[in-house]
Amino acid sequence: MKITFILPAIGKKKDEKYIKTWKKMEPLVISTLKSITPKDIETEFFDDRLELINYDTNTDLVMISVEMYTSRRAYIIAEKFRNKNVKVMMGGYHVTLMSDEVVEHADSILIGNAEKIWTEVINDLKNNSLKKKYYGNFGFERGIPDRSIFKEKKYSPIGLVETGRGCIFHCEFCAITACYSGKYHKRNIEDIVEDIKSSGKKYFFFVDDNIVADQNYTIELLKAIEPLNIRWSAQGSLTMAKNDELLSLMKKSGCDVILIGYESVNRKNLEQMKKDWSLSLGERDTLTEKIHSYGINIYATFVFGFDYDDDETFEETLRFAFKHNFFFAAFNHLLPFPGTELHERFVKENRLLKDKWWLDENYSYGDIPYKPKNMTAEELSEKCADARRKFFTYSSIFKRFSKLLFRKSDLMLWLIFLTQNINLKKEVDGKLRLPLGSGLDENPK
C-alpha cells in the first residue's frame, strides 16, 4: 500500500520563479505524518512549491495539507487525482475551519491534528472503508517527525520544531485562535530536545504561534535546550518584555530573532481586534527597548484595514518601525480568514466583496476582499505595499544593519539580515497581484 503526501503551493505568475521566501522551509506537517505512518506502507511526497506533481503515480491515497491561501490549488490537485479514481484526503487548518466546504472536494477529510486518529485512517484505508470525516485531537502525542521524507529536496538549513500549539489570546482576525479556541497545548520537553538533536541542524525556527504563551513552561524548555548550543527564532507576544528571567534565558539558549505582532499603533484598532490587553503591559517603546537590550532582535508585524486606520496610521506605524530599527517588519493588510470572528463580523456587516473570495479565480495576492471604512480596497492594498517599499529601501536596510552591530550579534546573523532584507525588498512587488493556485503545472523552479 502507498500514500502520497502533497503540499500545495500558493501560485506564481506565468513564466516567473516561485517566490523565494515561500519555498525554503521543510514542511513540518509532512514529516509528522510520515512519522506516524506504519513502516509497511510506502510513502512519497510532492512539494508543489519545488517540483511538478506526478499525477500518474501509482498510489492508494493522496493526502493534501490545505491552508486558506492554498485551498484553490488543493482542489485543483484533488480533482485531477479523483478523475483518475485515486482517493483523496485533506487535512490542515483550512479543513478544520471550513470542513463543509472542503469535504465537497475530497473523499475524506481530517479535522484537527492527525496523530491520535491516523492509525484509524490507515486501517480504514486498508479495509476500503474510509469515512467522510475524521476528528483528531488538538494537543500532542509523543513522537519525533521523520525528516527522511525530505531526502534530496533542497530546503533551507533552518530546522522547524514545534514546542506548542495554539495561543491564549482571542484576537478576532486570527485563524489559530479560531482553531484552538484560545487554548495553548504544550509539547513534552524531552521530545523537543530529542527532535532538535535528531534533526542534524544548528539553527531552528520554533513554529509556535506564541512561544511565551505559558512562560513557566517556556523557562523550563529554555533551560533544557540551553546546553544544545543552537540558534533559534520564534513567534511570541510582547508579554515577554515583563519577564527578565525569560528574556535572559531566551538569549542564553540561542534566541536571535523573535516575531512580535504589534498589529496596530492605534488604540481603537487594538480594542476592535480584541488585542487591547497589550496596552496594559506598559509603554510599547519601553517594552521594545527592553527586549532589544537583551540582544534579541525583533521581527515586527503590523496589520492595516481595521475601522480606525487612515493615512496618519500608516505614517505613525512607519515612524515606530524606523525608530526601533527592527530586524524585519511586515505591513500586512487585514484578511477575513474564513472561520474567524472577523469573517463572521464582516458577513453580518455586509462588507465582503465576494462570499468565498479565497476560491475566486480572479482573486490575487494583495487584493482586499472587503470594504474598508476610511479608504477604498485598492487604496488599502497600495498603502500596505508602499509601507513595505519604504521600510525596505537600501538606506533603511543599511541604517538598521548599523544598529544590529550593537545587539550582541555575529557574522552569521549579519549575513541573514542583509540577504533576507534584500530578498524582501525585491519581493514587495513580486508577490502583488499573484493569482492564487495558477501557473503551477509548469516547472515551478
GUROKOL-906439 format. One line per field, with one value per residue (C-alpha): residue in one letter; x, y, z. Coordinates in Angstrom, 2 decimals. Each point is the difference from the previous one (the first is absolute). Last residue first. Layout:
REM residues N
type	(A  ...)
px	(X  ...)
py	(Y  ...)
pz	(Z  ...)
This chain:
REM residues 445
type	(K  P  N  E  D  L  G  S  G  L  P  L  R  L  K  G  D  V  E  K  K  L  N  I  N  Q  T  L  F  I  L  W  L  M  L  D  S  K  R  F  L  L  K  S  F  R  K  F  I  S  S  Y  T  F  F  K  R  R  A  D  A  C  K  E  S  L  E  E  A  T  M  N  K  P  K  Y  P  I  D  G  Y  S  Y  N  E  D  L  W  W  K  D  K  L  L  R  N  E  K  V  F  R  E  H  L  E  T  G  P  F  P  L  L  H  N  F  A  A  F  F  F  N  H  K  F  A  F  R  L  T  E  E  F  T  E  D  D  D  Y  D  F  G  F  V  F  T  A  Y  I  N  I  G  Y  S  H  I  K  E  T  L  T  D  R  E  G  L  S  L  S  W  D  K  K  M  Q  E  L  N  K  R  N  V  S  E  Y  G  I  L  I  V  D  C  G  S  K  K  M  L  S  L  L  E  D  N  K  A  M  T  L  S  G  Q  A  S  W  R  I  N  L  P  E  I  A  K  L  L  E  I  T  Y  N  Q  D  A  V  I  N  D  D  V  F  F  F  Y  K  K  G  S  S  K  I  D  E  V  I  D  E  I  N  R  K  H  Y  K  G  S  Y  C  A  T  I  A  C  F  E  C  H  F  I  C  G  R  G  T  E  V  L  G  I  P  S  Y  K  K  E  K  F  I  S  R  D  P  I  G  R  E  F  G  F  N  G  Y  Y  K  K  K  L  S  N  N  K  L  D  N  I  V  E  T  W  I  K  E  A  N  G  I  L  I  S  D  A  H  E  V  V  E  D  S  M  L  T  V  H  Y  G  G  M  M  V  K  V  N  K  N  R  F  K  E  A  I  I  Y  A  R  R  S  T  Y  M  E  V  S  I  M  V  L  D  T  N  T  D  Y  N  I  L  E  L  R  D  D  F  F  E  T  E  I  D  K  P  T  I  S  K  L  T  S  I  V  L  P  E  M  K  K  W  T  K  I  Y  K  E  D  K  K  K  G  I  A  P  L  I  F  T  I  K  M)
px	(11.77  -3.78  0.10  -3.50  -2.86  0.22  -1.06  -3.07  -1.18  -0.50  0.65  3.07  -1.19  2.75  2.59  2.76  -0.73  1.39  2.17  3.20  0.01  -0.69  2.99  2.19  -1.16  0.65  3.57  1.03  -1.48  1.08  3.57  0.07  -1.37  2.83  2.64  -1.03  -2.59  0.29  -2.44  2.42  0.67  -3.74  -0.18  2.23  -2.20  -3.07  1.67  1.12  -3.49  -1.64  2.35  -0.54  -3.75  -1.86  -2.12  -1.15  -0.96  -1.85  -2.00  -0.79  -1.36  -2.30  -1.14  -0.67  -2.25  -1.92  -0.48  -1.37  -2.49  -1.20  0.69  -1.43  -2.30  1.52  -2.29  1.04  2.09  3.18  2.35  3.63  0.23  -2.43  -3.72  -1.30  -0.35  -2.13  0.62  1.43  -2.82  -2.63  -2.83  1.18  0.38  -0.39  -1.35  -3.57  0.30  -1.07  2.47  2.74  -0.63  0.11  3.28  1.46  -1.11  2.06  -1.19  0.97  2.96  -1.17  3.30  1.57  2.76  3.56  2.92  2.72  3.19  3.45  2.98  -1.83  1.76  -2.02  -0.67  -0.46  -2.85  -1.69  0.28  -1.41  -2.96  -0.67  0.02  -2.38  -2.34  0.08  -1.41  -3.01  -0.69  -2.83  -2.25  2.56  1.80  3.67  2.06  3.43  2.80  3.31  2.93  1.98  3.65  1.05  3.20  -1.45  -0.40  -2.11  -2.72  0.00  0.01  -3.22  -1.65  1.00  -1.30  -3.21  -0.86  -1.46  -1.44  -3.60  0.12  0.54  -3.40  -1.45  0.33  -3.69  0.14  -2.28  1.94  3.28  -1.53  -1.20  3.48  1.74  3.62  -1.17  0.89  2.88  0.36  3.41  2.45  3.08  3.51  3.33  -0.99  2.88  -0.69  1.79  -2.12  -3.32  1.23  0.63  -3.34  -1.85  1.78  -0.74  -3.75  -2.09  1.37  -1.33  -3.55  0.72  -1.19  1.99  1.10  3.26  3.71  2.82  3.71  1.28  2.55  -1.86  0.76  -2.67  -2.72  -1.18  0.22  -1.97  -2.77  -0.28  -0.29  -2.58  -2.14  -0.01  -0.74  -3.10  -0.90  3.68  0.51  -3.03  -1.02  2.43  2.20  3.31  2.42  3.30  3.72  2.45  -1.33  0.47  -3.70  0.49  1.26  -2.82  -2.68  1.60  -0.13  -3.61  -1.00  1.49  -1.94  -3.38  -2.07  -2.27  -3.53  -1.26  -3.71  -1.71  -2.56  2.70  -1.17  -1.58  2.96  2.31  -2.10  0.63  -2.11  -1.96  3.02  -0.87  3.20  1.29  1.64  0.02  2.54  3.25  3.69  -0.03  3.30  1.02  3.64  1.84  2.39  -2.51  -1.39  1.25  -1.78  2.34  -1.48  -3.01  -1.82  2.90  -1.24  -1.99  -1.59  0.59  -2.60  -2.30  -3.54  -0.71  -3.13  -2.85  -1.56  -1.18  -3.50  -0.43  -2.55  -1.25  1.03  2.41  -1.22  2.31  1.26  3.58  -1.19  -2.08  3.08  2.10  -2.63  -0.32  3.78  -0.10  -2.52  2.25  2.76  -2.10  -0.74  -3.43  -2.52  1.09  -1.87  -1.14  -0.90  0.93  -1.32  -3.44  1.57  1.95  -3.01  -1.72  3.34  0.78  1.89  1.61  0.58  1.60  2.29  1.25  -1.35  -1.13  -0.55  -0.10  -0.80  1.34  -2.65  1.99  -2.49  0.57  3.67  -0.63  -2.79  2.22  2.69  -2.52  -1.53  3.43  0.71  -3.18  0.81  3.60  -0.60  -2.44  2.34  -0.25  2.20  -0.81  0.03  -0.21  -0.99  0.58  2.86  1.39  1.32  -1.66  -0.65  3.71  0.16  2.59  2.63  0.96  -3.10  -2.23  1.97  -0.73  0.48  0.21  -0.96  0.01  -1.95  1.69  1.68  -3.31  -0.73  0.42  3.45  -1.00  -2.92  2.36  2.50  -2.82  -1.32  3.49  0.25  3.77  0.54  1.27  -3.07  -1.83  2.99  1.16  -3.26  -0.44  1.87  -1.77  -1.33  -3.61  -0.36  0.13  -2.43  -0.57  1.68  -1.60  1.72  -0.64  0.39  -0.36  -0.97  0.89  -1.18)
py	(26.18  -0.26  -2.04  0.32  -1.44  2.90  3.04  0.73  -0.93  3.53  2.74  2.15  3.61  1.07  -2.61  1.33  3.58  -0.35  -2.93  1.89  1.80  -3.28  -1.60  2.98  -0.29  -3.74  0.28  2.84  -1.31  -3.60  1.16  2.15  -2.94  -2.22  2.67  0.51  1.74  1.49  2.77  2.82  -1.14  -0.18  3.79  0.31  -2.54  2.14  2.92  -2.33  -1.36  3.42  1.52  -2.99  0.51  -2.78  2.08  2.38  -2.78  -1.86  3.12  0.44  -3.54  0.62  3.33  -1.68  -2.68  2.52  2.32  -2.81  -1.02  3.60  2.13  0.82  -2.93  -2.91  -1.99  -3.64  -2.32  2.14  -1.23  -0.54  -3.56  -0.34  -0.75  -0.50  -3.78  0.59  -2.77  2.23  2.52  -2.42  2.49  2.85  3.72  -0.73  2.97  -1.12  0.92  -3.51  -1.57  2.35  -1.04  -3.72  0.47  1.89  -2.72  -2.48  -3.01  1.42  2.38  3.61  1.49  3.17  1.49  -0.73  2.28  -2.45  1.08  -1.54  0.54  2.99  3.36  1.18  3.53  -1.22  -2.30  2.64  2.63  -2.50  -0.66  3.71  0.55  -2.89  1.07  3.61  -1.07  -1.68  -3.07  0.19  -2.67  -2.74  -0.36  -0.09  -2.70  0.40  -2.50  0.60  -2.38  0.83  -0.57  -1.34  1.50  0.26  3.76  -0.61  -1.59  2.95  2.51  -1.54  0.14  3.64  1.04  -1.95  1.84  -2.46  -3.50  1.26  1.04  -3.62  -0.92  2.26  -2.94  -0.63  1.09  2.97  0.99  -0.10  2.12  2.53  0.21  0.72  -1.10  -3.26  -3.67  -0.12  -3.67  -1.02  -2.19  -0.84  0.00  -1.35  -2.35  -2.33  -1.50  2.86  2.59  -1.61  -0.71  3.69  0.99  -2.53  1.06  3.64  -0.55  3.05  0.13  -3.51  1.38  1.50  -3.26  -2.73  -1.45  -1.92  0.16  -2.34  -0.61  -3.25  -0.85  -3.07  0.90  2.79  -2.36  -1.25  3.39  1.52  -2.60  0.62  3.75  -0.57  -2.11  2.77  2.51  -1.72  1.87  0.89  -1.97  1.63  -1.29  -2.85  -0.76  -0.08  1.03  -1.74  0.38  -2.79  -2.88  -3.79  -0.46  -2.73  2.37  2.51  -2.70  -1.62  3.30  0.58  -3.52  0.44  3.28  -1.67  2.36  2.63  0.75  3.60  0.86  3.03  -2.09  -2.11  0.35  3.48  1.35  -1.43  1.67  3.42  3.02  0.25  -0.08  -2.39  -0.62  -3.21  -1.30  -3.30  -2.78  -0.43  -0.90  -0.76  -0.20  1.26  -0.28  2.76  -1.41  1.18  -2.69  -1.73  -3.35  -3.00  -1.70  1.87  -3.24  -0.81  2.83  -2.33  2.23  -1.13  -1.55  0.34  1.18  3.70  2.10  0.83  -3.44  -1.63  -0.24  -2.02  0.79  -1.83  -3.37  -2.21  -3.60  -1.67  -2.32  1.18  3.61  -0.58  -1.35  2.98  2.53  -1.72  0.17  3.71  0.97  1.04  1.58  1.81  3.40  1.57  -0.96  -2.70  -0.14  -2.83  -0.53  3.58  3.15  0.30  -0.76  3.25  2.30  -1.73  -0.32  3.71  0.66  -3.41  -0.44  3.44  -0.88  -3.22  -3.25  -1.39  -3.56  -1.04  -3.44  -0.70  -0.67  1.85  2.85  -0.02  0.77  3.00  1.26  -0.09  2.11  2.68  -0.09  0.48  2.98  1.72  -0.84  1.26  3.43  -1.46  -2.82  -3.61  -3.06  -2.56  -3.78  -2.02  -3.61  -3.36  1.00  -0.73  3.40  1.34  3.47  0.47  3.41  2.42  1.28  2.68  1.78  -3.00  -2.09  -3.57  -2.69  -3.78  -2.76  -3.80  -1.62  -2.79  2.56  1.18  3.73  2.03  1.39  0.78  2.12  2.02  0.38  1.37  2.44  1.41  1.36  0.54  3.70  1.55  0.57  3.17  2.34  -0.76  0.82  -2.60  0.88  1.89  -1.20  0.65  1.50  -2.45  -1.78  -0.86  -3.41  -3.29  -2.42  -3.56  -3.34  -3.20  -3.15  -3.51  -3.52)
pz	(-10.23  -0.50  -3.25  -1.48  1.95  2.40  -1.98  2.09  3.50  1.27  -2.57  0.91  -0.07  2.40  0.90  -2.26  1.07  3.51  -1.10  -0.78  3.36  1.81  -1.72  0.98  3.61  -0.14  -1.31  2.31  3.23  -0.57  -0.67  3.13  1.98  -1.22  0.73  3.61  2.16  3.49  -0.89  -0.92  -3.58  -0.61  0.18  -3.07  -1.80  0.67  -1.78  -2.80  -0.61  0.27  -2.57  -2.29  0.13  1.81  2.35  -2.72  -2.41  2.75  0.89  -3.71  -0.23  2.97  -1.49  -3.36  1.48  2.10  -2.97  -2.16  2.69  0.22  3.03  3.43  0.79  -1.92  -2.34  -0.34  -2.17  -0.03  -2.73  0.98  -1.33  -2.88  -0.22  -3.55  0.35  3.09  2.53  2.75  -0.64  1.20  0.59  -2.21  0.79  3.70  1.97  0.63  3.71  1.03  -2.47  1.20  3.60  -0.85  -1.85  2.96  2.42  -2.02  -2.03  -3.36  0.23  -0.19  -1.17  1.38  -2.09  0.99  0.80  1.00  1.76  0.13  2.32  1.48  0.16  3.02  -1.22  -3.58  0.98  2.19  -2.73  -2.50  2.27  0.45  -3.76  -0.64  2.78  -1.30  -3.35  1.65  2.09  2.54  -1.52  -0.31  -3.30  0.94  1.69  1.54  0.57  1.76  -0.44  3.12  0.88  3.39  1.44  3.51  -0.37  -3.12  2.13  2.41  -2.86  -1.30  3.42  0.46  -3.41  0.61  3.23  2.48  0.04  0.21  -3.66  -1.08  1.46  -2.74  -2.36  -0.54  -3.68  0.75  3.10  -1.88  -2.77  2.58  1.52  -3.32  -0.35  -1.57  -0.44  2.52  -0.97  1.28  -1.88  2.09  -1.42  1.30  2.81  0.90  3.43  1.78  -1.84  0.84  3.52  0.65  -1.50  2.17  3.19  -0.81  -0.39  -0.96  -3.56  -0.66  0.03  -3.44  -1.51  -1.70  -3.31  -0.31  -0.83  0.92  0.35  1.47  2.71  1.28  3.66  -0.11  -1.24  3.41  1.74  -2.87  0.41  3.74  -0.63  -2.74  2.35  2.59  -2.77  -1.30  -3.22  -0.42  -3.23  -1.56  -3.42  0.44  -3.01  1.83  -2.74  0.35  -0.71  0.84  -2.06  0.15  0.65  2.60  2.70  -0.46  0.04  3.05  1.91  -1.09  0.96  3.49  0.32  -0.56  -2.13  1.50  -1.22  0.16  -0.05  -1.58  -1.86  -1.72  -3.59  0.28  1.97  -2.66  -2.73  1.57  -1.01  3.26  2.29  2.83  1.97  1.58  -3.17  -1.88  -0.26  1.89  -0.37  -3.71  -1.88  -3.44  -1.06  -1.84  -2.61  -2.64  -2.26  -3.11  -0.19  -0.26  3.10  1.39  0.93  2.34  2.22  2.24  2.65  3.63  2.31  3.00  -0.79  0.04  0.37  -2.36  -0.45  -3.20  -1.47  -3.17  -2.73  -3.11  1.38  -1.89  -0.29  -2.49  2.76  -0.38  -0.09  3.13  1.80  -1.12  1.11  3.38  0.48  -0.94  2.72  2.90  -2.06  -2.61  1.47  -0.42  -2.69  -2.44  -3.32  -2.27  -3.65  -0.72  -1.69  1.60  3.39  -0.23  0.19  2.91  1.82  -0.06  3.24  0.46  -3.73  -0.23  2.90  -1.58  -1.41  -3.34  -1.27  -3.64  -1.38  -3.51  -2.66  -2.72  0.05  3.76  -0.57  -2.25  2.24  3.05  -1.65  -0.99  3.48  1.60  -2.28  1.16  3.62  -0.07  1.57  2.53  1.00  -1.13  0.55  -2.70  0.60  -3.23  0.64  -1.68  -2.30  -3.46  -1.11  -3.14  1.43  0.56  1.65  -1.36  2.39  2.48  1.27  -0.79  2.48  -1.03  2.65  -0.15  2.39  -0.01  2.81  1.99  2.24  1.45  -0.50  3.20  -0.89  -3.60  1.20  2.21  -2.86  -2.17  2.60  0.54  -3.53  -0.47  -0.57  -3.24  -2.11  0.94  0.43  -3.52  -1.81  -2.77  -3.18  -2.78  -3.36  1.06  3.45  2.83  2.28  3.64  -0.11  0.99  2.42  -1.14  1.77  -2.02  1.90  -1.23  0.79)
